Amino acid sequence: MSNEEKSEYSKKKGILFGIGQFSDAIASQMFTIYVFTFYYAVVGLDVNLITLGFILWSIWNAINDPLLGALSDRTKTKWGRRTPYIIASIIPLCIIIVLLWTPPTSTPIASFIYFLVVMALFDTFYTMYDLNYCALFPEMFQGLSERAKASAVKQIFTVLGLLFAFLLPTFIITDLTDSAYITEYMYAGIVMSVIVLVGAIIMIKFGIKERTEFSEDYKTAPSIISSLKFSLKNKSFRIFIIMNVSYWYVVGMLPMVAPLYGKSVLGISDAMLLGILLGLAFISAAFFMAFWRFIINKFGMKKGVMISMVVFIVSLAPFMFIFDIATAFIAFIFVGIGISGAIYFGDILLAAIIDEDELTTGTRRDGGYYGINALLTKLSTILVILSINVVFNSVGWATFDPVGTTEYTIFGLRSLMFIFPAVALIIGLIAIRKFPLTKEKYEDIKVKLEELHDQKREKTRSN
């Protein structure tokens, strides 16, 4: 193949693989953005019950995520290690996306039990899809340059998915905080589940291909306990987890609080207008992907993340001061540069850590790492809920009161949009300074890894 043909093929592969991220983002972000507001403001659950629900959900995650990751690494079928799980998960996931918004409302206990069960089911099938899809990224795209290109495409699809998750429901749901429109949430869930299904089918059919040189790695893949132990012994991974939790704490906080922030601080009661504002943030983020690709190519992974965290803190500052729709438009566009950096770097750093681990152990354990990463980054959701719990209880908002907004409520919402995220990013910034995989060290790893992959290919052919 000529260089031009290779480049065209690479772009095609990146786009077809990236479509799976579009479905992934819609599924996860419809949950993240709306589930708190729905069960708090529409269903009417007390914030303390919701917090308890998320804590119990995190206990299930502690079992579910690493188990599915280790199981994926130890699987061998004629379709590969990851593909069967992706195929098996997609129909149940689409059904659960609808069921999230159909709780019984006869009593708070019935609503709470339903909330627990449906969240656990959602997480099981979403993790089965997301973990195996993400585990294919470092396998299909080798080297920092190729991953930087593929990640840029993948994260543009993330932004498009986020945009759909923010905007489309607001065209269906008249008021995001009014219980009179509870049925409209279900209609939105149906529409979103169809979109998720279509994107996933395209990706499964045309966008994924597992490498033959890793087809025998299942034989040496460790058990779930060993996988957890090996991963947490890895210094690079421990530092990455702190960084990634801080990133996803902020990315999770902003959309979860934004509906209440928009209504109570900015006076926006029109759900569609709020959706447009949030959509602008993610359209802006898509435009800044090229900027972060330039940064990582010029400065490497470590310095790129440090720059992105500082920029993110600065981009969040306006949320402490904006007061109307006009200033909100500027703030939501500006914060896009911070969001784009947060969602751009995660896959690239984790792929490099998996490369380092493969060189050390001789076995590629993408599923194990992504499973443990899924568990620990979901910790960010718990931290978000606990932060909201502390603030809402302290300002007298344990139960939603749409007319009970005070100056304390407004300050609490502002602090959740800036102060809490800024503290999280500072912690992540301090941690990433110790990240050992510099640009030069990673180049050395890649050279040695190519030799290891050649040996694996020869071994696979001989078998």
C-alpha positions as CSV (number, residue, x, y, z in Angstrom):
1,M,0.0,0.0,0.0
2,S,1.2,3.5,-0.7
3,N,1.5,6.1,2.1
4,E,-1.6,7.8,0.9
5,E,-3.6,4.5,1.0
6,K,-2.3,3.8,4.5
7,S,-3.3,7.2,5.7
8,E,-6.8,6.9,4.1
9,Y,-7.2,3.4,5.7
10,S,-6.1,4.7,9.1
11,K,-8.7,7.5,9.0
12,K,-11.4,5.1,8.0
13,K,-10.5,2.8,10.8
14,G,-10.5,5.6,13.3
15,I,-13.9,6.9,12.2
16,L,-15.6,3.5,12.1
17,F,-14.1,2.6,15.5
18,G,-15.0,6.0,16.9
19,I,-18.7,5.6,16.1
20,G,-18.8,3.1,19.0
21,Q,-17.7,5.9,21.3
22,F,-20.7,7.9,20.1
23,S,-23.0,5.2,21.4
24,D,-20.9,4.8,24.6
25,A,-21.1,8.6,25.3
26,I,-24.8,8.8,24.8
27,A,-25.5,5.8,27.1
28,S,-23.2,7.0,29.9
29,Q,-24.0,10.7,29.7
30,M,-27.7,10.4,29.6
31,F,-27.3,8.5,32.9
32,T,-24.8,11.0,34.4
33,I,-26.5,14.2,33.3
34,Y,-30.1,13.4,34.1
35,V,-30.4,10.5,36.7
36,F,-29.7,12.8,39.7
37,T,-32.1,15.6,38.6
38,F,-34.7,13.0,37.6
39,Y,-34.8,11.1,40.9
40,Y,-34.2,14.2,43.0
41,A,-36.5,16.8,41.4
42,V,-39.0,14.8,39.3
43,V,-39.4,11.5,41.3
44,G,-38.9,13.4,44.6
45,L,-36.4,11.2,46.4
46,D,-34.6,12.7,49.3
47,V,-30.9,13.6,48.5
48,N,-29.8,11.4,51.3
49,L,-31.6,8.4,49.8
50,I,-30.0,9.1,46.5
51,T,-26.6,9.3,48.1
52,L,-27.2,6.0,49.8
53,G,-28.2,4.5,46.5
54,F,-25.0,5.6,44.8
55,I,-22.9,4.3,47.7
56,L,-24.5,0.8,47.3
57,W,-24.1,1.1,43.5
58,S,-20.4,1.7,44.1
59,I,-20.1,-1.5,46.1
60,W,-21.6,-3.4,43.2
61,N,-19.0,-1.6,40.9
62,A,-16.2,-2.9,43.2
63,I,-17.3,-6.5,42.2
64,N,-18.6,-6.0,38.7
65,D,-15.9,-3.9,37.0
66,P,-12.7,-5.8,37.9
67,L,-14.5,-9.1,37.4
68,L,-15.6,-8.3,33.8
69,G,-12.1,-6.9,33.0
70,A,-10.3,-10.0,34.2
71,L,-12.9,-12.3,32.6
72,S,-12.4,-10.5,29.2
73,D,-8.6,-10.9,29.4
74,R,-9.0,-14.7,30.0
75,T,-11.5,-15.2,27.2
76,K,-10.8,-16.9,23.9
77,T,-13.3,-17.3,21.1
78,K,-13.1,-17.4,17.3
79,W,-14.4,-13.8,17.4
80,G,-11.7,-12.6,19.8
81,R,-11.6,-11.7,23.5
82,R,-13.6,-8.4,23.5
83,T,-16.1,-8.6,20.6
84,P,-18.4,-11.3,22.1
85,Y,-19.0,-9.2,25.2
86,I,-19.7,-6.1,23.2
87,I,-22.3,-7.9,21.1
88,A,-23.9,-9.6,24.2
89,S,-24.3,-6.3,26.0
90,I,-25.9,-3.9,23.5
91,I,-29.5,-5.1,23.5
92,P,-29.9,-5.3,27.3
93,L,-28.2,-1.9,27.6
94,C,-30.6,-0.3,25.3
95,I,-33.6,-1.8,27.2
96,I,-32.2,-0.5,30.5
97,I,-31.7,3.0,29.1
98,V,-35.5,3.1,28.8
99,L,-36.2,1.5,32.2
100,L,-34.1,4.1,34.0
101,W,-36.9,6.6,33.5
102,T,-39.9,4.4,34.4
103,P,-39.8,4.1,38.2
104,P,-42.9,3.4,40.4
105,T,-43.8,6.6,42.3
106,S,-46.3,5.2,44.7
107,T,-44.0,5.4,47.7
108,P,-40.4,6.6,48.3
109,I,-39.3,3.1,49.3
110,A,-40.6,1.6,46.0
111,S,-38.9,4.4,44.0
112,F,-35.6,3.9,46.0
113,I,-35.5,0.1,45.5
114,Y,-36.3,0.5,41.8
115,F,-33.5,3.1,41.6
116,L,-31.0,0.7,43.1
117,V,-31.9,-2.3,40.9
118,V,-32.0,-0.4,37.6
119,M,-28.7,1.4,38.3
120,A,-27.0,-1.9,39.0
121,L,-28.4,-3.4,35.8
122,F,-27.4,-0.4,33.8
123,D,-23.9,-0.5,35.2
124,T,-23.5,-4.2,34.5
125,F,-24.3,-4.0,30.8
126,Y,-22.8,-0.6,30.2
127,T,-19.5,-1.8,31.7
128,M,-19.6,-5.0,29.6
129,Y,-19.9,-2.7,26.5
130,D,-17.6,0.1,27.5
131,L,-14.8,-1.8,29.1
132,N,-14.3,-4.2,26.1
133,Y,-14.7,-1.4,23.6
134,C,-12.1,0.8,25.4
135,A,-9.8,-2.2,25.8
136,L,-9.7,-2.5,22.0
137,F,-8.3,1.1,21.6
138,P,-4.7,0.4,22.6
139,E,-4.7,-2.9,20.8
140,M,-6.0,-1.5,17.5
141,F,-4.0,1.7,17.5
142,Q,-0.2,1.3,18.2
143,G,2.2,4.1,19.1
144,L,1.7,7.6,20.4
145,S,1.3,9.3,17.0
146,E,-1.4,6.8,15.8
147,R,-3.2,6.9,19.2
148,A,-3.2,10.7,19.2
149,K,-4.9,10.8,15.9
150,A,-7.4,8.0,16.8
151,S,-8.1,9.5,20.2
152,A,-8.9,12.9,18.6
153,V,-11.4,11.2,16.3
154,K,-12.8,9.0,19.2
155,Q,-13.2,12.0,21.5
156,I,-14.9,14.1,18.7
157,F,-17.5,11.3,18.8
158,T,-17.5,11.6,22.6
159,V,-18.4,15.2,22.2
160,L,-21.1,14.5,19.6
161,G,-22.5,11.9,22.0
162,L,-22.5,14.4,24.8
163,L,-24.1,16.9,22.6
164,F,-26.9,14.5,21.7
165,A,-27.3,13.5,25.4
166,F,-27.6,17.1,26.4
167,L,-29.7,18.5,23.6
168,L,-32.0,15.8,22.3
169,P,-33.9,15.2,25.6
170,T,-34.5,18.9,26.0
171,F,-36.5,18.9,22.7
172,I,-38.7,16.2,24.3
173,I,-38.8,17.1,28.0
174,T,-40.6,20.4,28.6
175,D,-39.1,21.1,32.1
176,L,-36.3,18.9,33.5
177,T,-37.3,19.6,37.1
178,D,-41.1,19.3,36.9
179,S,-42.8,16.0,37.9
180,A,-45.6,16.7,35.5
181,Y,-43.3,15.7,32.6
182,I,-42.1,12.4,34.0
183,T,-43.4,10.4,31.0
184,E,-41.4,12.6,28.7
185,Y,-38.2,11.3,30.2
186,M,-39.2,7.8,29.1
187,Y,-39.8,9.0,25.6
188,A,-36.4,10.6,25.6
189,G,-34.9,7.3,26.8
190,I,-36.6,5.4,23.9
191,V,-35.1,7.8,21.3
192,M,-31.7,7.6,22.8
193,S,-31.6,3.8,23.1
194,V,-32.4,3.6,19.3
195,I,-29.5,5.9,18.5
196,V,-27.2,3.9,20.8
197,L,-28.2,0.7,19.1
198,V,-27.6,2.0,15.6
199,G,-24.1,3.4,16.4
200,A,-23.1,0.2,18.1
201,I,-24.2,-2.0,15.2
202,I,-22.1,0.1,12.8
203,M,-19.1,-0.2,15.0
204,I,-19.4,-3.9,15.6
205,K,-19.9,-4.6,11.9
206,F,-17.2,-2.4,10.4
207,G,-15.1,-0.8,13.1
208,I,-13.4,-3.5,15.3
209,K,-10.7,-6.0,14.6
210,E,-8.7,-7.8,17.2
211,R,-5.0,-8.4,16.6
212,T,-3.8,-12.0,16.1
213,E,-0.6,-11.4,18.0
214,F,-2.5,-11.1,21.2
215,S,-4.8,-14.0,20.6
216,E,-2.7,-16.3,22.9
217,D,-2.3,-13.8,25.8
218,Y,-5.4,-15.3,27.5
219,K,-3.3,-18.3,28.5
220,T,-1.1,-16.1,30.8
221,A,-3.7,-13.6,31.9
222,P,-3.9,-13.4,35.7
223,S,-7.0,-14.1,37.9
224,I,-9.1,-11.2,39.1
225,I,-7.3,-10.9,42.4
226,S,-3.9,-11.1,40.8
227,S,-4.9,-8.6,38.1
228,L,-6.0,-6.1,40.8
229,K,-2.8,-6.7,42.7
230,F,-0.5,-6.3,39.7
231,S,-2.3,-3.2,38.4
232,L,-2.2,-1.4,41.8
233,K,1.5,-2.1,42.2
234,N,2.1,-0.2,39.0
235,K,3.3,3.3,40.0
236,S,2.3,4.8,36.7
237,F,-1.3,3.4,37.0
238,R,-1.7,4.6,40.6
239,I,-0.8,8.2,39.6
240,F,-3.0,7.9,36.5
241,I,-6.0,6.9,38.7
242,I,-5.7,10.1,40.8
243,M,-5.5,12.2,37.7
244,N,-8.4,10.4,36.0
245,V,-10.6,10.5,39.1
246,S,-10.0,14.3,39.3
247,Y,-10.8,14.8,35.6
248,W,-14.0,12.7,35.7
249,Y,-15.1,14.3,39.0
250,V,-15.2,17.6,37.2
251,V,-16.7,16.3,33.9
252,G,-19.3,14.4,36.0
253,M,-20.1,17.4,38.3
254,L,-20.7,20.0,35.6
255,P,-23.6,18.3,33.7
256,M,-25.1,16.8,36.9
257,V,-25.4,20.2,38.6
258,A,-26.0,22.3,35.4
259,P,-29.8,21.8,35.2
260,L,-30.3,23.1,38.8
261,Y,-27.6,25.8,38.4
262,G,-29.2,27.0,35.2
263,K,-32.7,27.3,36.8
264,S,-31.7,28.6,40.2
265,V,-28.7,30.8,39.5
266,L,-29.2,31.9,35.9
267,G,-33.0,31.9,36.0
268,I,-33.3,29.6,32.9
269,S,-36.6,27.7,33.1
270,D,-36.6,26.6,29.4
271,A,-35.1,23.1,29.2
272,M,-34.2,23.6,25.5
273,L,-32.2,26.8,26.2
274,L,-30.3,25.1,28.9
275,G,-29.6,22.2,26.5
276,I,-28.3,24.7,24.0
277,L,-25.9,26.2,26.6
278,L,-24.6,22.8,27.6
279,G,-24.3,21.9,23.9
280,L,-22.2,24.9,23.2
281,A,-19.7,23.7,25.8
282,F,-19.2,20.4,24.0
283,I,-19.2,22.0,20.5
284,S,-16.5,24.2,21.8
285,A,-14.7,21.1,23.2
286,A,-14.8,19.4,19.7
287,F,-13.0,22.4,18.2
288,F,-10.2,22.3,20.8
289,M,-9.4,18.6,20.2
290,A,-6.9,19.7,17.5
291,F,-5.2,22.0,20.0
292,W,-4.7,19.2,22.5
293,R,-3.4,16.9,19.8
294,F,-0.8,19.6,19.0
295,I,0.1,19.9,22.7
296,I,0.7,16.2,23.2
297,N,2.8,15.9,20.1
298,K,4.9,18.9,21.1
299,F,5.2,18.3,24.9
300,G,4.3,14.6,25.4
301,M,1.7,13.1,27.6
302,K,2.8,14.2,31.1
303,K,3.3,17.9,30.3
304,G,0.2,17.9,28.1
305,V,-2.0,16.8,31.0
306,M,-0.5,19.4,33.4
307,I,-1.2,22.2,30.9
308,S,-4.8,20.9,30.4
309,M,-5.5,20.9,34.1
310,V,-4.3,24.5,34.6
311,V,-6.4,25.6,31.6
312,F,-9.4,23.7,32.9
313,I,-9.3,25.5,36.3
314,V,-9.1,28.9,34.6
315,S,-12.0,28.0,32.3
316,L,-14.2,27.1,35.3
317,A,-13.7,30.4,37.1
318,P,-16.5,32.3,35.4
319,F,-19.2,30.0,37.0
320,M,-18.6,31.8,40.3
321,F,-19.6,35.1,38.8
322,I,-22.0,34.8,35.8
323,F,-25.6,35.9,36.5
324,D,-27.6,35.9,33.3
325,I,-28.0,34.2,29.9
326,A,-25.6,36.5,28.0
327,T,-22.7,35.8,30.4
328,A,-23.7,32.2,30.5
329,F,-23.2,31.8,26.7
330,I,-19.6,33.1,27.1
331,A,-18.8,30.9,30.1
332,F,-20.1,27.7,28.6
333,I,-18.2,28.3,25.3
334,F,-15.0,29.1,27.3
335,V,-15.2,25.9,29.5
336,G,-15.1,23.8,26.3
337,I,-11.3,24.1,26.2
338,G,-11.0,22.5,29.6
339,I,-13.5,19.8,28.9
340,S,-11.8,18.8,25.7
341,G,-8.4,18.4,27.5
342,A,-10.0,16.2,30.2
343,I,-11.7,13.8,27.7
344,Y,-8.7,13.7,25.3
345,F,-5.8,12.5,27.5
346,G,-7.3,9.5,29.4
347,D,-7.2,6.8,26.8
348,I,-3.7,7.9,25.6
349,L,-2.2,7.7,29.1
350,L,-3.8,4.4,30.0
351,A,-2.7,2.9,26.7
352,A,0.9,3.9,27.5
353,I,0.6,2.3,30.9
354,I,-0.7,-0.9,29.4
355,D,2.2,-0.9,27.0
356,E,4.6,-0.5,29.9
357,D,2.9,-3.4,31.7
358,E,3.1,-5.7,28.7
359,L,6.8,-5.1,28.4
360,T,7.2,-6.0,32.1
361,T,4.9,-9.1,32.2
362,G,4.9,-10.3,28.6
363,T,1.0,-10.3,28.7
364,R,-1.4,-7.7,27.4
365,R,-4.0,-7.0,30.0
366,D,-6.1,-4.2,28.5
367,G,-9.3,-5.6,30.0
368,G,-7.9,-5.9,33.5
369,Y,-6.6,-2.3,33.5
370,Y,-9.8,-0.9,32.0
371,G,-11.9,-2.8,34.5
372,I,-10.0,-1.4,37.5
373,N,-10.0,2.0,35.9
374,A,-13.8,1.8,35.4
375,L,-14.2,1.0,39.1
376,L,-12.0,3.7,40.3
377,T,-13.2,6.4,38.0
378,K,-16.8,5.6,39.0
379,L,-15.5,6.6,42.4
380,S,-15.6,10.1,40.9
381,T,-19.4,9.8,40.6
382,I,-19.7,8.9,44.3
383,L,-17.5,11.9,45.2
384,V,-19.8,14.1,43.1
385,I,-22.9,12.8,44.8
386,L,-21.3,13.2,48.3
387,S,-20.2,16.8,47.4
388,I,-23.8,17.6,46.3
389,N,-25.1,15.9,49.5
390,V,-22.9,18.0,51.7
391,V,-23.8,21.3,50.0
392,F,-27.5,20.6,49.6
393,N,-27.9,19.6,53.3
394,S,-25.9,22.6,54.4
395,V,-28.1,25.1,52.4
396,G,-31.4,23.4,53.4
397,W,-32.1,21.6,50.1
398,A,-32.2,18.0,51.3
399,T,-35.6,17.8,49.5
400,F,-36.0,19.7,46.3
401,D,-37.8,23.0,46.7
402,P,-38.1,24.9,43.4
403,V,-39.3,28.1,45.0
404,G,-36.9,27.9,48.0
405,T,-33.8,29.4,46.4
406,T,-31.7,31.6,48.7
407,E,-28.4,33.3,48.5
408,Y,-26.9,30.2,50.3
409,T,-28.4,27.9,47.7
410,I,-27.0,30.0,44.9
411,F,-23.5,30.1,46.5
412,G,-23.7,26.3,47.1
413,L,-24.5,25.7,43.4
414,R,-21.7,28.1,42.3
415,S,-19.2,26.3,44.6
416,L,-20.2,23.0,43.0
417,M,-19.5,24.4,39.6
418,F,-16.1,26.0,40.4
419,I,-14.6,25.6,43.9
420,F,-15.0,21.8,44.3
421,P,-13.9,21.1,40.7
422,A,-10.8,23.4,41.1
423,V,-9.7,21.6,44.3
424,A,-10.1,18.2,42.5
425,L,-8.0,19.4,39.5
426,I,-5.3,20.8,41.8
427,I,-5.0,17.4,43.5
428,G,-4.7,15.8,40.0
429,L,-2.1,18.3,39.0
430,I,0.0,17.5,42.1
431,A,-0.2,13.8,41.4
432,I,0.6,13.9,37.6
433,R,3.9,15.7,38.4
434,K,5.2,12.3,39.6
435,F,4.1,10.4,36.5
436,P,7.2,8.4,35.4
437,L,6.4,7.9,31.7
438,T,8.1,10.9,30.1
439,K,8.1,11.4,26.4
440,E,11.7,10.0,26.1
441,K,11.0,6.9,28.3
442,Y,7.9,6.1,26.4
443,E,9.8,6.2,23.1
444,D,12.2,3.6,24.5
445,I,9.3,1.4,25.6
446,K,7.8,1.5,22.1
447,V,11.0,0.3,20.5
448,K,11.3,-2.7,22.9
449,L,7.5,-3.4,22.6
450,E,7.8,-3.7,18.8
451,E,10.4,-6.5,19.3
452,L,8.1,-8.3,21.7
453,H,5.2,-8.1,19.3
454,D,7.4,-9.5,16.5
455,Q,8.1,-12.5,18.8
456,K,4.4,-12.9,19.6
457,R,3.5,-12.9,15.9
458,E,6.1,-15.5,15.1
459,K,4.8,-17.7,18.0
460,T,1.2,-17.3,16.8
461,R,2.2,-18.4,13.2
462,S,4.1,-21.4,14.5
463,N,1.0,-22.5,16.5
